[in-house]
């Protein structure tokens, strides 16, 4: 089973740029920003008043009133993006004649149903314990998204949830890949979803000084690798992909988008919220990914960086890439799409893998916005401000999270 090839056949995205992959990709390469003043709730009294909302997402476009009330926003995102991914993969699960125990769902989320938690806690305080919804636990649990997606499509195989902060989606995709390689599944819907742009989410991240306070200039607030960066932009959304064994995809004549070449993971074991010094843990994950994919550093044309726009994180990642890639680090194009859509926490790895796939298929590296003055040590080719046409046969995406979790995925053109 170790020689089984795993491919991607479908993608779906909900981001601040819209409720589909095409809208996300077009605005990304056009150099637009989705960062605006927050409208989901009143930010009066908050130090941070900006974020990347999914303003074009309307739950009523996807769910009836009853279903909408029984799903937290992060589950709604996952189901909506999942439908796009399944449709783009060209598979009708209702008519599927194969073994459904070979079809699964593995999704990541760093926080889960935070909006449901806040709403029900306020109800508890204001109206008493008898008024707390019976759907509270099924809505806020981190596995709600994967469970609901499996129910919707009738997928009876491995279905789990992964929670490793901002590395969640990438770890989930690794688990999906491993399930297929080991022969436990033929197809897994995977990726991540997050909806933590709430009063508690915003104020909690602001409390640890993780967020930009550039409220008067929202679209310039996310500036990865720039010396004037002052924190990340909190975003929301989902990035869902369909992973399949090559045999399964070919048997149904699916359009294969890319091949998954390998993954690398590591743990800093240094600090719960700060990266290891000089990005040592991240470098291990990147190196492991190259080794697993049997790929030399100089074969990788593009890296979608984790690049959050934080002082320690960006520098650590730049150091990690230089450590792992050696001299080839200065020849690879690196960009952070968080400069455009903010940081989607546990969903970021899914959305950024989709961006990486689109970059490969369209031969365009998306830009790093607002990179006016690269910081000391951030001296790589960060594709500043404007997208770049280039051939990309192999590409990497990095995801690093609180807790010291590091994960990298390497993709290759399918041949």
Rosetta blueprint (number, residue, H / E / L):
1 X L
2 X L
3 X L
4 X L
5 X L
6 X E
7 X E
8 X E
9 X E
10 X E
11 X E
12 X E
13 X E
14 X E
15 X E
16 X L
17 X L
18 X E
19 X L
20 X L
21 X H
22 X H
23 X H
24 X H
25 X H
26 X H
27 X H
28 X H
29 X H
30 X L
31 X L
32 X L
33 X L
34 X L
35 X L
36 X E
37 X E
38 X L
39 X L
40 X L
41 X L
42 X L
43 X L
44 X L
45 X L
46 X L
47 X L
48 X L
49 X L
50 X E
51 X E
52 X E
53 X L
54 X L
55 X L
56 X L
57 X L
58 X L
59 X H
60 X H
61 X H
62 X L
63 X L
64 X L
65 X H
66 X H
67 X H
68 X H
69 X H
70 X L
71 X L
72 X L
73 X H
74 X H
75 X H
76 X H
77 X H
78 X H
79 X H
80 X H
81 X H
82 X H
83 X H
84 X H
85 X H
86 X H
87 X H
88 X H
89 X H
90 X L
91 X L
92 X L
93 X H
94 X H
95 X H
96 X L
97 X L
98 X L
99 X L
100 X H
101 X H
102 X H
103 X E
104 X E
105 X E
106 X E
107 X E
108 X E
109 X L
110 X L
111 X L
112 X L
113 X L
114 X H
115 X H
116 X H
117 X H
118 X H
119 X H
120 X H
121 X H
122 X H
123 X H
124 X H
125 X H
126 X H
127 X H
128 X L
129 X H
130 X H
131 X H
132 X L
133 X L
134 X L
135 X L
136 X H
137 X H
138 X H
139 X H
140 X H
141 X L
142 X L
143 X L
144 X H
145 X H
146 X H
147 X H
148 X H
149 X H
150 X H
151 X H
152 X H
153 X H
154 X L
155 X L
156 X L
157 X L
158 X L
159 X E
160 X E
161 X E
162 X E
163 X L
164 X L
165 X H
166 X H
167 X H
168 X H
169 X H
170 X H
171 X H
172 X H
173 X H
174 X H
175 X H
176 X H
177 X H
178 X H
179 X H
180 X H
181 X H
182 X L
183 X L
184 X L
185 X L
186 X L
187 X E
188 X E
189 X E
190 X E
191 X E
192 X E
193 X E
194 X E
195 X L
196 X L
197 X L
198 X L
199 X H
200 X H
201 X H
202 X H
203 X H
204 X H
205 X H
206 X H
207 X H
208 X L
209 X L
210 X L
211 X E
212 X L
213 X L
214 X L
215 X H
216 X H
217 X H
218 X H
219 X H
220 X H
221 X L
222 X L
223 X L
224 X L
225 X L
226 X E
227 X L
228 X L
229 X L
230 X L
231 X L
232 X E
233 X L
234 X E
235 X E
236 X L
237 X E
238 X E
239 X E
240 X E
241 X E
242 X E
243 X E
244 X E
245 X E
246 X H
247 X H
248 X H
249 X H
250 X H
251 X H
252 X L
253 X L
254 X L
255 X L
256 X L
257 X L
258 X E
259 X E
260 X E
261 X E
262 X E
263 X E
264 X E
265 X E
266 X E
267 X E
268 X L
269 X L
270 X L
271 X L
272 X L
273 X L
274 X L
275 X L
276 X L
277 X H
278 X H
279 X H
280 X H
281 X H
282 X H
283 X H
284 X H
285 X H
286 X H
287 X H
288 X H
289 X H
290 X H
291 X H
292 X H
293 X L
294 X L
295 X L
296 X L
297 X H
298 X H
299 X H
300 X L
301 X L
302 X E
303 X E
304 X E
305 X L
306 X L
307 X L
308 X L
309 X L
310 X L
311 X H
312 X H
313 X H
314 X H
315 X H
316 X H
317 X H
318 X H
319 X H
320 X H
321 X H
322 X H
323 X H
324 X H
325 X H
326 X H
327 X H
328 X H
329 X H
330 X H
331 X L
332 X L
333 X E
334 X E
335 X E
336 X L
337 X L
338 X H
339 X H
340 X H
341 X H
342 X L
343 X E
344 X L
345 X H
346 X H
347 X H
348 X H
349 X H
350 X H
351 X H
352 X H
353 X H
354 X H
355 X H
356 X H
357 X H
358 X H
359 X H
360 X H
361 X H
362 X H
363 X L
364 X E
365 X E
366 X L
367 X L
368 X E
369 X L
370 X L
371 X L
372 X L
373 X L
374 X E
375 X L
376 X L
377 X L
378 X L
379 X L
380 X L
381 X E
382 X L
383 X L
384 X E
385 X L
386 X L
387 X L
388 X E
389 X E
390 X L
391 X L
392 X L
393 X L
394 X E
395 X E
396 X E
397 X E
398 X E
399 X E
400 X E
401 X E
402 X L
403 X L
404 X L
405 X E
406 X E
407 X E
408 X E
409 X E
410 X E
411 X E
412 X E
413 X L
414 X L
415 X L
